[in-house]
Amino acid sequence: MDKAAPVPNERLASPAIDEDEIDLKVYWHIFNRYKWKIFFLTIVIGLLATLVSFSLEPIYRSTTLLLIESNEAKVISIEEVYGISSANKEYYQTQIGILKSRGLAEKLVKKLNLMSHPLYLPKEDEGFSFNFKDWMPSSWVSSSKEAPPSYQEQFDKVVKAVMDAISIEPVRNSQLVEISFESPDAKLAAKVPNTLSDIYIESDLEAKLEKTKKAREWLNKRIDELRKKLREAEREQEAYMERHGLVNVEGIKSVAIKQIEQTVEQLVNARQRLTEATSAYRQVQALKGRPIHDLESIPAVLNQHMVQVLKEAELKAERKVSELSERYGQKHPKIIAAQAELRTARRNTAQQIRQVVAAITKEYEVALANVKALEKNVAENKRIIQELDKKGIELARLTREVERNRKIYEIFLSRLKETTASQDVQALQSTVARVVDPAVVSAIPYKPKKKLIIAISLVLGFLFATMLAFFLEYLDNTIKDADDVEDKLGFPLLGSLSRIKPSLKGDYKEFEARWMFLNQQKSGFAEDVRTIRTGIMLSLLDNSRKVLVITSSVPGEGKSTVSLNEAFALGQMEKTLLIEADMRRPTLVKTFGLNSKAPGLAELVAGTGTKEECIHHIGEDGGVDVIPSGKVPPNPLELLSSPRFKEIVEEFSKQYSYVVIDSAPTLLVSDALVLAKLADKVLYIVKADHTPYPIVQDGLKRLETVDAPIPNIILNQVPVARKAKYYYYGKYNKYGYYRGGYATHGYGYGGDHAYY
């Protein structure tokens, strides 16, 4: 018998695929598994929210739209007296703060007489109320009773309730303010914001009238003081003018100033001419004593028109002498005449230059004298102005004092007249705000918003139910599908069996799970059994002996049902023997309707029964023989571990093509460990959604310790819907793949009865 060591878990790992795709499939799989529970819990939460929303007291809300004036149409400017401007950026926030103030709320409560309104009357305790003091000994509790609340306490309570129900919000990018009030009384909800707006406007008017009154009183007092100051300033000014003989200081001073302005202008021009004359004069003095022709280089001399004319005549005479010298000798009359003409031209030029130099000197002397005379005149005028300034400064001070007092007096007098004349007009025209849209009685409750509550509850309920499903899935450590088998156990999955729901019609035995393969050959369960049978046959194709041991971790996982159905399936192909080795809880006797005292495996191993007596033939075709457990021995483990039992198995493996041994669970007793050593293949049954995988791992570890063949996992009682989603043939079924002559479309039909 060939045995192989357990395959490491790494060899069973799935091919690498996109993790995100795997996660999405897993999440969808979890949601799909719990979808009806999620929908049910969502509907329950929605119904509860519906009941709660319809049981809530309806609250009505009305809103008054108020326009706060920024530039008030005022007849007078009282703010100027107090130095206050309503155009600052904090103005609107201040007005909103006033609207929210407790003072206005108290006026509102008093004006509407809310103390006697049914909503704000003290409520008596109704129904059951629990007071822990009633259950305490009287000696522990003070005998003094609490005094009823005073009127002020009740008033404060009502004011606070009203302030909490009032909502004041500014409209963005505007001067509008929304005043809203919420109340179970629709009429009161409309009356409160309208009344609050009126109180706010009236309070502002009263404040302005009071401010105007105070301003008028202050102005009267101030005007008397200013009148006295004005008279004193005027008397002091008149006395000073008489003492210094001043009539029109400003007129005299203006004439002197005009004269000095003209003199200064002349002085500027004279200094400019002196500067020009000084430059030429200094050039002439620098060349004094030098030959006359050196003065020709002075710009003032050279630029003289007469000098330029004479210089040109001199140049012509020189050219003429030069030309005649080329033709004639020095004694020639023409040469002599030309030279005489040249000498005459030079004398004329020198004489003219001397005249120009004399004129430059004279011009310099005149300009210098003119500048000195003008400077003396300016100094004299300055002295006169300074004397007038000394007298005018004091006079100007006295004059300013008079004018200032007169101006202040006139301003205050004007304000007093305006305040007195327009007090009532201002109260009507300078309101701080006006109502744009008054609040109206609402016919529809503002809250609770039942549709919104129900919608939100459904959404939140769905999210809660979904999260709860994922949490339960996280806590669930059972084996559910093929992925769990490979991921959590690390052993190959031979196949899975669908969960069946037998019909209650007809003979119950016909639809019992253990007879499902024989009675419903076209069912999905029968197809699953045949699939596992194919896997068994292919895996043992090269084995001369084919002994199968079927076990599980704990009872109730369906190992006996799988053993019987697989024996029937193998019996259709080749001769098969089914041995009931679970001698502690035998079931085959009752399943096949045998006599409870019928001999079986215990008698055969003990030698008290023959093979003919212990082997029972099932069915007419004779493909399956059964050996029941027989009489339960005191110690089944000693019986199964005996050499006699091993010899019997070896003998039957030669007579039958397949020997199927139904063993006890691995974690309860050691019977399966002994039988696994005799097996060619171990089929390990795991009930889906039932057995925690750590328990299954413990059972598999026990098999590994005895060097048993690699266990092949069979997942039992898998929901059909889950199989259809996780196996490829399920996808084929969805699109009309025919299996056994019936289109399943996600469901299986066997005969005239449906299974799930």
FIPA-649561 format. One record per residue (C-alpha): chain; y, z, x negated. Coordinates in steps of 0.001 Angstrom, whole numbers. Example, Ala and Ser with C-alpha at 12.3 -4.5 7.8 and 13.67 -1.06 7.14 Angstrom:
2
{A; {-4500; 7800; -12300}} {A; {-1060; 7140; -13670}} 
END
This chain:
756
{A; {0; 0; 0}} {A; {3269; -1178; -1476}} {A; {6158; 1251; -1387}} {A; {9701; 732; -2539}} {A; {12394; 3141; -3519}} {A; {15366; 3566; -1156}} {A; {18045; 963; -1567}} {A; {21415; 2315; -2738}} {A; {24154; 2255; -182}} {A; {26253; -135; -2302}} {A; {23767; -2949; -1677}} {A; {24266; -2553; 2041}} {A; {28047; -2871; 1892}} {A; {29530; -5617; 4035}} {A; {31160; -8627; 2396}} {A; {34784; -8074; 1469}} {A; {37106; -9201; 4249}} {A; {40660; -8508; 5174}} {A; {41114; -4787; 5783}} {A; {43860; -5342; 8345}} {A; {41583; -7562; 10402}} {A; {38801; -4977; 10251}} {A; {41170; -2231; 11368}} {A; {42409; -4282; 14302}} {A; {38858; -4953; 15413}} {A; {37975; -1297; 15105}} {A; {41032; -232; 17098}} {A; {40334; -2799; 19774}} {A; {36720; -1711; 19882}} {A; {37740; 1924; 20404}} {A; {40248; 990; 23080}} {A; {37766; -1229; 24857}} {A; {35179; 1546; 24845}} {A; {37518; 4049; 26495}} {A; {39603; 1591; 28515}} {A; {38470; 2745; 31971}} {A; {39005; 6386; 31033}} {A; {42415; 5497; 29602}} {A; {43383; 3636; 32759}} {A; {42075; 6457; 34940}} {A; {43985; 9133; 33025}} {A; {47119; 6950; 33073}} {A; {46865; 6565; 36853}} {A; {46309; 10313; 37274}} {A; {49401; 11093; 35192}} {A; {51358; 8499; 37154}} {A; {50246; 10040; 40462}} {A; {51206; 13516; 39266}} {A; {54594; 12221; 38141}} {A; {55007; 10531; 41522}} {A; {54234; 13769; 43374}} {A; {56608; 15734; 41133}} {A; {59424; 13171; 41453}} {A; {59149; 13095; 45254}} {A; {59142; 16895; 45378}} {A; {62377; 17202; 43389}} {A; {65617; 17873; 45246}} {A; {67820; 14728; 45383}} {A; {71048; 14988; 43406}} {A; {74075; 12893; 44363}} {A; {76749; 11766; 41936}} {A; {80243; 10481; 42667}} {A; {82866; 9332; 40169}} {A; {86646; 9163; 40208}} {A; {88289; 6656; 37884}} {A; {91519; 8117; 36481}} {A; {94150; 6256; 34464}} {A; {95995; 8422; 31931}} {A; {99486; 7042; 31402}} {A; {100499; 6571; 27780}} {A; {104121; 5412; 28266}} {A; {105467; 7356; 31205}} {A; {108361; 5947; 33230}} {A; {110807; 8768; 32557}} {A; {114449; 8989; 33544}} {A; {115165; 11558; 30868}} {A; {113699; 12265; 27441}} {A; {112906; 15941; 27616}} {A; {110296; 15473; 24847}} {A; {113129; 14729; 22442}} {A; {114477; 18228; 23049}} {A; {111119; 19760; 22082}} {A; {110283; 17213; 19392}} {A; {107024; 16122; 21099}} {A; {105840; 12517; 21365}} {A; {103069; 11399; 23740}} {A; {102258; 8390; 21604}} {A; {100214; 10229; 19002}} {A; {96556; 9423; 18613}} {A; {95413; 12862; 19791}} {A; {97153; 12487; 23141}} {A; {94176; 11194; 25128}} {A; {91757; 13686; 23610}} {A; {94189; 16428; 24550}} {A; {94336; 15239; 28166}} {A; {90538; 15064; 28366}} {A; {90385; 18589; 26975}} {A; {92775; 19722; 29706}} {A; {90553; 18094; 32339}} {A; {87601; 20071; 30968}} {A; {89508; 23352; 30800}} {A; {88402; 26434; 32668}} {A; {91848; 26839; 34208}} {A; {91539; 23644; 36235}} {A; {87957; 24570; 37194}} {A; {89128; 27925; 38565}} {A; {91873; 26226; 40595}} {A; {89248; 23778; 41886}} {A; {86896; 26554; 43007}} {A; {89724; 28352; 44784}} {A; {91139; 25230; 46433}} {A; {87747; 24107; 47804}} {A; {86686; 27685; 48573}} {A; {83364; 27097; 46818}} {A; {82626; 30822; 46826}} {A; {81626; 30453; 50486}} {A; {79802; 27148; 50063}} {A; {76064; 27423; 50882}} {A; {75102; 25978; 47490}} {A; {76856; 28774; 45619}} {A; {76121; 31734; 47869}} {A; {73854; 34413; 46328}} {A; {70263; 33556; 47244}} {A; {67884; 36220; 48421}} {A; {64449; 36376; 46882}} {A; {61982; 34423; 48964}} {A; {58213; 34426; 48737}} {A; {56203; 36112; 46045}} {A; {58049; 37593; 43078}} {A; {56601; 39621; 40261}} {A; {58478; 42543; 38771}} {A; {56667; 44367; 36001}} {A; {58616; 47540; 36811}} {A; {56799; 47792; 40153}} {A; {53504; 48226; 38263}} {A; {54793; 50917; 35943}} {A; {54742; 54667; 36664}} {A; {57896; 55865; 38370}} {A; {58516; 58341; 35573}} {A; {58803; 55484; 33118}} {A; {61366; 53576; 35128}} {A; {64931; 54628; 35683}} {A; {65578; 55570; 39309}} {A; {69088; 54094; 39309}} {A; {69294; 50745; 41043}} {A; {71236; 47870; 39642}} {A; {74628; 47484; 41278}} {A; {75248; 44201; 43100}} {A; {77377; 41722; 41164}} {A; {81126; 42059; 41640}} {A; {83363; 39367; 43087}} {A; {84619; 38434; 39624}} {A; {81069; 38045; 38319}} {A; {80169; 35823; 41263}} {A; {83384; 33861; 40744}} {A; {82640; 33354; 37027}} {A; {79125; 32242; 37899}} {A; {80385; 29644; 40378}} {A; {83030; 28398; 37930}} {A; {80403; 27984; 35214}} {A; {78065; 26136; 37596}} {A; {80868; 23769; 38618}} {A; {81894; 23134; 34997}} {A; {78288; 22369; 34058}} {A; {78030; 19842; 36900}} {A; {81301; 18079; 36026}} {A; {81111; 15196; 33571}} {A; {84298; 13755; 32044}} {A; {83849; 10658; 29880}} {A; {86546; 8276; 28530}} {A; {85992; 4560; 29051}} {A; {85733; 2892; 25661}} {A; {88775; 886; 24480}} {A; {90870; 1816; 27528}} {A; {93057; 4542; 29009}} {A; {90572; 5180; 31815}} {A; {88605; 8380; 32291}} {A; {85552; 8825; 34544}} {A; {85324; 12197; 36321}} {A; {81854; 12682; 37815}} {A; {80210; 15524; 39700}} {A; {76549; 16043; 40541}} {A; {75447; 18068; 43544}} {A; {72728; 18134; 46215}} {A; {75598; 17855; 48733}} {A; {76781; 14221; 48752}} {A; {80132; 15066; 50378}} {A; {80841; 17817; 47861}} {A; {79897; 15445; 45022}} {A; {82721; 13126; 46152}} {A; {85215; 15856; 47025}} {A; {85111; 17688; 43669}} {A; {86229; 14820; 41322}} {A; {88952; 13747; 43777}} {A; {90251; 17301; 44077}} {A; {90065; 17844; 40310}} {A; {92178; 14690; 39748}} {A; {94796; 15936; 42210}} {A; {94881; 19384; 40604}} {A; {95251; 17827; 37151}} {A; {98200; 15653; 38217}} {A; {99851; 18495; 40150}} {A; {99427; 20888; 37240}} {A; {101059; 18407; 34914}} {A; {104002; 17960; 37325}} {A; {104429; 21710; 37655}} {A; {104375; 22069; 33879}} {A; {107017; 19367; 33516}} {A; {109263; 20950; 36149}} {A; {108960; 24296; 34435}} {A; {109717; 22669; 31102}} {A; {112784; 20924; 32590}} {A; {114044; 24186; 34030}} {A; {113729; 25962; 30708}} {A; {115403; 23060; 28949}} {A; {118369; 23210; 31321}} {A; {118828; 26939; 30726}} {A; {118632; 26476; 26985}} {A; {121090; 23553; 27079}} {A; {123725; 25590; 28963}} {A; {123585; 28326; 26383}} {A; {123648; 25895; 23482}} {A; {126609; 23904; 24857}} {A; {128820; 26998; 24935}} {A; {128124; 27658; 21273}} {A; {128781; 24026; 20307}} {A; {132090; 23950; 22195}} {A; {133381; 26896; 20174}} {A; {132327; 25338; 16858}} {A; {134043; 22043; 17739}} {A; {137348; 23733; 18508}} {A; {137298; 25721; 15253}} {A; {136582; 22557; 13201}} {A; {139461; 20634; 14819}} {A; {141983; 23459; 14145}} {A; {140925; 23651; 10471}} {A; {141359; 19865; 10027}} {A; {144890; 19848; 11512}} {A; {146033; 22756; 9308}} {A; {144866; 21029; 6112}} {A; {146681; 17744; 6906}} {A; {149909; 19607; 7654}} {A; {149652; 21625; 4428}} {A; {149283; 18512; 2187}} {A; {151505; 16165; 4169}} {A; {148690; 13695; 4854}} {A; {149201; 11105; 7552}} {A; {146837; 8217; 6746}} {A; {144901; 8870; 3586}} {A; {142483; 6084; 4221}} {A; {145274; 3494; 4584}} {A; {146996; 4477; 1332}} {A; {143729; 4597; -450}} {A; {142711; 1176; 829}} {A; {145964; -405; -539}} {A; {145421; 1210; -3938}} {A; {141839; 123; -3981}} {A; {142811; -3437; -3121}} {A; {145377; -3493; -5942}} {A; {142960; -2110; -8473}} {A; {140365; -4672; -7385}} {A; {142841; -7509; -8034}} {A; {143894; -5988; -11379}} {A; {140276; -5558; -12442}} {A; {139578; -9179; -11566}} {A; {142598; -10276; -13671}} {A; {141452; -7971; -16483}} {A; {138035; -9557; -16496}} {A; {139555; -13041; -16780}} {A; {141985; -11873; -19503}} {A; {139164; -10308; -21500}} {A; {137195; -13527; -21224}} {A; {140167; -15540; -22559}} {A; {140693; -12915; -25308}} {A; {137039; -13234; -26313}} {A; {137372; -17008; -26640}} {A; {140706; -16745; -28534}} {A; {139315; -14038; -30821}} {A; {136415; -16246; -31858}} {A; {138710; -19143; -32825}} {A; {141216; -16788; -34445}} {A; {138553; -15167; -36632}} {A; {137339; -18595; -37767}} {A; {140881; -19570; -38750}} {A; {141456; -16292; -40628}} {A; {138180; -16752; -42445}} {A; {139411; -20141; -43872}} {A; {142940; -18946; -44584}} {A; {144150; -20130; -48024}} {A; {141590; -22969; -48161}} {A; {142455; -26708; -48198}} {A; {143612; -28103; -44897}} {A; {140615; -30392; -44502}} {A; {138294; -27271; -44471}} {A; {139859; -26287; -41137}} {A; {138410; -29413; -39589}} {A; {135019; -27684; -39354}} {A; {136383; -25120; -36853}} {A; {135155; -26177; -33330}} {A; {138480; -25193; -31722}} {A; {140328; -27544; -34156}} {A; {137807; -30329; -34056}} {A; {137671; -30352; -30256}} {A; {141450; -30928; -29943}} {A; {142063; -34423; -28547}} {A; {145037; -35190; -30798}} {A; {143129; -34136; -33889}} {A; {140279; -36424; -32879}} {A; {142709; -39356; -32373}} {A; {144388; -38816; -35743}} {A; {141018; -38393; -37397}} {A; {139886; -41731; -36023}} {A; {143099; -43365; -37321}} {A; {142405; -41834; -40733}} {A; {138856; -43193; -40726}} {A; {140110; -46674; -39820}} {A; {142612; -46591; -42700}} {A; {139825; -45536; -45104}} {A; {137607; -48416; -43956}} {A; {140485; -50818; -44339}} {A; {141185; -49672; -47928}} {A; {137526; -49966; -48712}} {A; {137272; -53495; -47319}} {A; {140424; -54717; -49157}} {A; {139248; -53155; -52440}} {A; {136277; -55463; -52375}} {A; {138556; -58530; -52160}} {A; {141688; -57552; -54121}} {A; {142685; -55508; -57093}} {A; {144498; -52228; -57035}} {A; {147876; -53829; -57655}} {A; {147554; -56215; -54758}} {A; {150245; -55705; -52111}} {A; {147708; -55413; -49320}} {A; {145871; -52729; -51173}} {A; {149056; -50817; -51804}} {A; {150090; -51143; -48145}} {A; {146629; -49962; -46946}} {A; {146673; -46959; -49251}} {A; {150170; -46028; -48013}} {A; {148863; -46249; -44430}} {A; {145899; -44000; -45355}} {A; {148209; -41374; -46896}} {A; {150366; -41395; -43798}} {A; {147283; -40905; -41553}} {A; {146077; -37972; -43619}} {A; {149507; -36292; -43499}} {A; {149598; -36703; -39750}} {A; {146085; -35203; -39386}} {A; {146972; -32227; -41632}} {A; {150191; -31614; -39740}} {A; {148348; -31675; -36402}} {A; {145693; -29273; -37720}} {A; {148423; -26827; -38799}} {A; {149899; -26996; -35300}} {A; {146505; -26315; -33729}} {A; {145901; -23326; -36029}} {A; {149325; -21949; -35127}} {A; {148528; -22421; -31418}} {A; {145199; -20560; -31832}} {A; {146942; -17643; -33457}} {A; {149609; -17557; -30741}} {A; {147003; -17762; -27959}} {A; {145077; -14851; -29473}} {A; {148187; -12656; -29640}} {A; {149166; -13440; -26019}} {A; {145621; -12761; -24716}} {A; {145472; -9446; -26562}} {A; {148814; -8309; -25135}} {A; {147787; -9383; -21612}} {A; {144520; -7396; -21796}} {A; {146327; -4240; -22914}} {A; {148876; -4545; -20099}} {A; {146172; -5020; -17457}} {A; {144123; -2081; -18782}} {A; {147176; 139; -18515}} {A; {147731; -1005; -14918}} {A; {144088; -288; -13983}} {A; {144267; 3201; -15487}} {A; {147392; 3932; -13465}} {A; {145756; 2807; -10210}} {A; {142665; 4904; -10988}} {A; {144841; 7959; -11445}} {A; {146460; 7375; -8049}} {A; {143062; 6939; -6350}} {A; {141659; 10034; -7992}} {A; {144552; 12078; -6665}} {A; {143962; 10666; -3183}} {A; {140221; 11315; -3523}} {A; {140768; 14942; -4293}} {A; {142729; 15350; -1088}} {A; {140478; 13038; 918}} {A; {137237; 14783; 4}} {A; {138232; 17998; 1700}} {A; {139770; 16104; 4598}} {A; {136582; 14031; 4980}} {A; {134482; 17163; 5010}} {A; {136626; 18638; 7733}} {A; {136515; 15352; 9636}} {A; {132707; 15125; 9389}} {A; {132369; 18652; 10629}} {A; {134530; 17817; 13603}} {A; {132606; 14615; 14373}} {A; {129216; 16271; 13982}} {A; {130124; 19096; 16297}} {A; {131615; 16664; 18790}} {A; {128487; 14430; 18726}} {A; {126077; 17317; 19183}} {A; {128251; 18707; 21937}} {A; {128313; 15352; 23756}} {A; {124536; 14878; 23408}} {A; {123726; 18292; 24805}} {A; {126311; 17848; 27550}} {A; {124729; 14501; 28485}} {A; {121239; 16019; 28527}} {A; {122433; 18821; 30724}} {A; {123922; 16400; 33244}} {A; {120778; 14200; 33218}} {A; {118441; 17155; 33608}} {A; {120439; 18568; 36476}} {A; {120798; 15203; 38255}} {A; {117213; 13853; 37852}} {A; {114922; 16871; 38045}} {A; {113226; 15797; 41311}} {A; {113190; 12103; 40338}} {A; {111305; 12881; 37108}} {A; {108701; 14892; 38978}} {A; {107917; 11828; 41089}} {A; {108105; 9107; 38453}} {A; {106630; 10703; 35312}} {A; {103098; 11607; 36429}} {A; {100622; 11972; 33572}} {A; {97927; 10005; 35386}} {A; {97031; 8200; 38583}} {A; {93792; 7663; 40448}} {A; {92502; 4093; 40148}} {A; {89304; 4474; 42178}} {A; {88715; 7645; 44186}} {A; {85199; 9006; 44486}} {A; {83273; 8033; 47622}} {A; {80297; 9686; 49281}} {A; {77140; 8257; 47784}} {A; {74320; 7304; 50149}} {A; {71746; 6940; 47389}} {A; {70721; 9895; 45202}} {A; {71697; 9614; 41564}} {A; {68597; 11449; 40454}} {A; {65738; 11876; 40222}} {A; {65237; 8210; 39415}} {A; {61780; 8047; 40899}} {A; {60911; 4522; 39807}} {A; {62068; 5212; 36270}} {A; {60188; 8522; 36146}} {A; {57016; 6867; 37402}} {A; {57396; 3971; 34969}} {A; {58031; 6290; 32019}} {A; {55153; 8553; 33066}} {A; {52817; 5558; 33209}} {A; {53923; 4392; 29774}} {A; {53720; 7878; 28269}} {A; {50476; 8531; 30110}} {A; {48999; 5339; 28726}} {A; {50124; 6261; 25214}} {A; {48794; 9805; 25620}} {A; {45480; 8590; 27005}} {A; {45171; 6042; 24211}} {A; {45952; 8627; 21541}} {A; {43498; 11030; 23182}} {A; {40844; 8319; 23110}} {A; {41453; 7717; 19417}} {A; {41386; 11475; 18806}} {A; {38075; 11829; 20641}} {A; {36778; 8869; 18703}} {A; {37859; 10578; 15509}} {A; {36005; 13744; 16536}} {A; {32937; 11754; 17625}} {A; {30518; 11626; 14682}} {A; {27662; 9850; 16439}} {A; {26235; 6451; 15606}} {A; {27588; 3830; 17977}} {A; {26855; 365; 16658}} {A; {25526; -1655; 13764}} {A; {28667; -1106; 11682}} {A; {28189; 2667; 11903}} {A; {24568; 2325; 10830}} {A; {25455; 491; 7656}} {A; {28677; 2410; 6906}} {A; {27473; 5951; 7617}} {A; {23747; 5768; 6915}} {A; {23466; 3085; 4260}} {A; {20144; 1754; 5590}} {A; {19393; -1620; 7182}} {A; {19480; -2051; 10948}} {A; {16309; -3671; 12202}} {A; {17585; -4082; 15732}} {A; {19094; -2399; 18754}} {A; {17851; -1776; 22279}} {A; {20088; -2052; 25294}} {A; {20659; 875; 27588}} {A; {18757; 290; 30829}} {A; {19401; 1581; 34283}} {A; {16224; 1259; 36349}} {A; {16557; 492; 40032}} {A; {15398; 3107; 42508}} {A; {13909; 491; 44815}} {A; {10165; -70; 44896}} {A; {7684; 1691; 42708}} {A; {9586; 3832; 40132}} {A; {6859; 3271; 37533}} {A; {7492; -470; 37639}} {A; {10997; 73; 36318}} {A; {10327; 2986; 34038}} {A; {11707; 2380; 30558}} {A; {8295; 2590; 28920}} {A; {7020; -278; 31052}} {A; {10196; -2335; 30915}} {A; {8815; -4869; 28420}} {A; {5748; -5626; 30524}} {A; {7349; -5532; 33941}} {A; {10596; -7394; 33116}} {A; {9726; -10006; 30524}} {A; {13022; -11855; 31020}} {A; {15270; -8843; 30763}} {A; {17663; -8185; 27932}} {A; {15684; -5110; 26973}} {A; {12527; -7210; 26586}} {A; {14474; -9680; 24465}} {A; {15654; -6817; 22221}} {A; {12057; -5633; 21825}} {A; {10944; -9137; 20886}} {A; {13778; -9381; 18355}} {A; {12629; -6161; 16683}} {A; {9042; -7404; 16812}} {A; {10088; -10546; 14951}} {A; {11784; -8466; 12275}} {A; {8668; -6335; 11854}} {A; {6367; -9325; 11581}} {A; {8560; -11102; 9043}} {A; {8963; -8011; 6877}} {A; {5177; -7362; 6836}} {A; {4182; -10987; 6491}} {A; {2763; -10495; 2982}} {A; {1109; -7095; 3663}} {A; {-2624; -6928; 4152}} {A; {-2303; -3748; 6202}} {A; {436; -3168; 8742}} {A; {809; 470; 9622}} {A; {4032; 1394; 11445}} {A; {5295; 4964; 11790}} {A; {7987; 5463; 14422}} {A; {10030; 8664; 14266}} {A; {13512; 10055; 14920}} {A; {15689; 12963; 13905}} {A; {15432; 15068; 17056}} {A; {13623; 14776; 20408}} {A; {15105; 12722; 23223}} {A; {16098; 9674; 21159}} {A; {13455; 7435; 22763}} {A; {10946; 7064; 19935}} {A; {7948; 7205; 22291}} {A; {9513; 4565; 24567}} {A; {10190; 2322; 21560}} {A; {6677; 2912; 20228}} {A; {5073; 1918; 23519}} {A; {7216; -1181; 24114}} {A; {6860; -2392; 20523}} {A; {3091; -1893; 20767}} {A; {3074; -4049; 23906}} {A; {5207; -6682; 22192}} {A; {2994; -6762; 19071}} {A; {-87; -6764; 21310}} {A; {1040; -10062; 22822}} {A; {822; -11615; 19383}} {A; {-2057; -9832; 17707}} {A; {-4403; -6954; 18366}} {A; {-2480; -3658; 18151}} {A; {-3439; 29; 18184}} {A; {-981; 2716; 19380}} {A; {-1693; 6220; 18059}} {A; {69; 9210; 19571}} {A; {549; 11461; 16537}} {A; {3233; 13643; 18216}} {A; {617; 16224; 19105}} {A; {3084; 18963; 19996}} {A; {4681; 17032; 22882}} {A; {2125; 14386; 23976}} {A; {3285; 12003; 26725}} {A; {924; 9004; 26640}} {A; {-1683; 10689; 28827}} {A; {814; 11014; 31661}} {A; {2342; 7602; 30963}} {A; {-992; 5755; 31219}} {A; {-2366; 7964; 33970}} {A; {-5268; 9202; 31867}} {A; {-7195; 12372; 32454}} {A; {-5433; 15320; 30823}} {A; {-8781; 16251; 29172}} {A; {-9387; 12739; 27853}} {A; {-10422; 12831; 24163}} {A; {-8005; 11477; 21635}} {A; {-6738; 11771; 18064}} {A; {-7511; 15498; 17723}} {A; {-11173; 15005; 18712}} {A; {-11504; 11877; 16559}} {A; {-10223; 13618; 13404}} {A; {-12169; 16781; 14128}} {A; {-15356; 14741; 14645}} {A; {-15980; 16008; 18169}} {A; {-15385; 12608; 19718}} {A; {-16420; 9039; 18961}} {A; {-14123; 6038; 18611}} {A; {-15396; 4621; 21871}} {A; {-14441; 7833; 23665}} {A; {-11056; 8237; 22016}} {A; {-9788; 4627; 22163}} {A; {-8507; 3566; 25592}} {A; {-7971; -86; 26447}} {A; {-4713; -903; 28280}} {A; {-4299; -4049; 30325}} {A; {-6614; -6896; 31177}} {A; {-5903; -8989; 28080}} {A; {-7005; -6169; 25765}} {A; {-4171; -6757; 23274}} {A; {-3210; -3064; 23023}} {A; {-5436; -55; 22528}} {A; {-4203; 3508; 22754}} {A; {-5370; 6734; 21151}} {A; {-3701; 9701; 22905}} {A; {-3161; 12995; 21129}} {A; {-6126; 14671; 22789}} {A; {-6411; 18397; 22969}} {A; {-3490; 19950; 21064}} {A; {-4844; 21745; 17964}} {A; {-3457; 25104; 16707}} {A; {-1990; 23467; 13579}} {A; {-1352; 19708; 14000}} {A; {106; 19360; 10482}} {A; {-3202; 20359; 8829}} {A; {-5014; 17860; 11037}} {A; {-2629; 14987; 10119}} {A; {-2642; 15800; 6406}} {A; {-6419; 15917; 6198}} {A; {-8373; 13214; 4295}} {A; {-10235; 12433; 7515}} {A; {-7040; 11282; 9212}} {A; {-6165; 9081; 6241}} {A; {-9620; 7498; 6374}} {A; {-9226; 6829; 10086}} {A; {-5892; 5104; 9556}} {A; {-7329; 2991; 6745}} {A; {-10271; 2018; 8941}} {A; {-8078; 1124; 11914}} {A; {-5736; -916; 9721}} {A; {-8677; -3192; 8962}} {A; {-9760; -3489; 12589}} {A; {-6298; -4030; 14072}} {A; {-3500; -6316; 12981}} {A; {-926; -3596; 13690}} {A; {-1285; 171; 13873}} {A; {1703; 1841; 15570}} {A; {1916; 5615; 15085}} {A; {4242; 7622; 17339}} {A; {5294; 10576; 15170}} {A; {7127; 13812; 15809}} {A; {10870; 14142; 14900}} {A; {11519; 14596; 11189}} {A; {13863; 17580; 11420}} {A; {11648; 19741; 13637}} {A; {8296; 19522; 11848}} {A; {6876; 17877; 8752}} {A; {4404; 15670; 10624}} {A; {6518; 12553; 10161}} {A; {6767; 13181; 6402}} {A; {2978; 13228; 6088}} {A; {2556; 10129; 8272}} {A; {5329; 8219; 6488}} {A; {3334; 8339; 3237}} {A; {549; 6385; 5004}} {A; {2926; 3808; 6534}} {A; {3810; 312; 5438}} {A; {7044; 449; 7433}} {A; {8957; 3365; 8896}} {A; {10985; 2705; 12054}} {A; {13669; 5351; 12476}} {A; {15017; 5623; 16028}} {A; {18663; 6659; 16486}} {A; {20110; 7129; 19963}} {A; {23548; 5533; 20211}} {A; {26472; 7811; 21135}} {A; {24185; 10821; 21026}} {A; {22921; 11871; 17608}} {A; {25501; 12935; 14985}} {A; {25141; 10924; 11840}} {A; {24876; 14003; 9530}} {A; {21675; 14934; 11394}} {A; {20346; 11418; 10931}} {A; {21236; 11571; 7242}} {A; {19307; 14826; 6876}} {A; {16239; 13221; 8464}} {A; {16470; 10180; 6206}} {A; {16849; 12398; 3147}} {A; {13630; 14190; 4059}} {A; {11828; 10848; 4147}} {A; {13257; 9910; 763}} {A; {11919; 13123; -772}} {A; {8302; 12097; 34}} {A; {8761; 8588; -1393}} {A; {8358; 6979; 2034}} {A; {9049; 3260; 2568}} {A; {12621; 2277; 3199}} {A; {13361; 3335; 6774}} {A; {14471; 609; 9142}} {A; {16937; 1852; 11699}} {A; {16555; 986; 15372}} {A; {19614; 1827; 17439}} {A; {18469; 2813; 20920}} {A; {20304; 2838; 24258}} {A; {23294; 784; 23118}} {A; {25636; -121; 26034}} {A; {25223; -3773; 26981}} {A; {28960; -4405; 27018}} {A; {29248; -3126; 23444}} {A; {26402; -5324; 22279}} {A; {28001; -8344; 23881}} {A; {31181; -7702; 21904}} {A; {29599; -6936; 18546}} {A; {26747; -9404; 18259}} {A; {27013; -13108; 18050}} {A; {24521; -13734; 20780}} {A; {26762; -11714; 23040}} {A; {29513; -14274; 22408}} {A; {27086; -17036; 23275}} {A; {26215; -15230; 26483}} {A; {29876; -15084; 27408}} {A; {30120; -18850; 27294}} {A; {26964; -19454; 29286}} {A; {24185; -19320; 26658}} {A; {20855; -19300; 28456}} {A; {18291; -16783; 27365}} {A; {14945; -16870; 29045}} {A; {16180; -19254; 31722}} {A; {19061; -17062; 33032}} {A; {22795; -17315; 32240}} {A; {23811; -13769; 31406}} {A; {27643; -14010; 31064}} {A; {27768; -10532; 29557}} {A; {25080; -9151; 31901}} {A; {21298; -9451; 31839}} {A; {19083; -10275; 34759}} {A; {15395; -9728; 34792}} {A; {13571; -11051; 37790}} {A; {15435; -10090; 40929}} {A; {16908; -6910; 39483}} {A; {19979; -6419; 37299}} {A; {19986; -4185; 34270}} {A; {23008; -2829; 32403}} 
END
